[in-house]
Structure formats: structure tokens, C-alpha cells
Amino acid sequence: MQKLLIEFGMGTSLRRGDYTQAAKRAVQDALWHNSINLAELFGFDKTDMQITLDVGVQQPDQVDAAALREVFPYGNVTVNVTKGGLDVPRPEGDGNPTIMANVAMSVGFDMEKRA
């Protein structure tokens, strides 16, 4: 696979303490600010897109990778969740931090398939 594009995003869960929601918002941040026309540019179908999503949150085991895959309308999505992001304590000290998630999304194609 040849990687052709990398996009970055940041998302939060301000009050609910939901790591998956913060990660979904980070994915949307990366996607919604772009119009990715790589498939058409290289003569591929959009379903041929190979997408690698790297997610960083403080509690990786709390992220539902399947829910993140559902954000993408097409392509083969691989989700890797690692420790990263940031948990920000809330002023009221209720033990429910504001969660910040970071994502890096790589998009590529199997260029040999086209040949």
C-alpha cells in the first residue's frame, strides 16, 4: 500500500467522560475539513481506500474501534488505539475529566492493483 495522505484531528468529551465520543469527534474533525478526492485522482473506486486510523487517548481500552469505523462511509479502515491524548481534571473535582483525543488518519491505495 502506498500512503498518499495524512490528516489530523482533535476531539473532546467535555462532561460525559466518553473516550469513544471524543475519538469520533477527532475523526470528524479530520474528515469534515477536507474533501478527499484521491480515489478519482488515481482512477480507483472509493471502496479501494486503505485507511489507517491512529487514535491517542489516556484510556485506550475505553474506545470502541467498531464505532470509529462506522464514521467512514467507505474504504477498508484499520483502527489502532494507543495511550495519548489528555484527560483534563474538571474544576468541580468529580473525577470525570474532560477528555481530549487525537487522531492521525492515513489514506492510501494498493497502487499495484491499478496496474
Beta strands, then each sheet from edge to edge (+ up, - down):
strand 1: 2-13
strand 2: 50-57
strand 3: 76-83
strand 4: 86-88
strand 5: 98-109
sheet 1: 1+ 5- 2+ 3+
sheet 2: 1+ 5- 4+
end
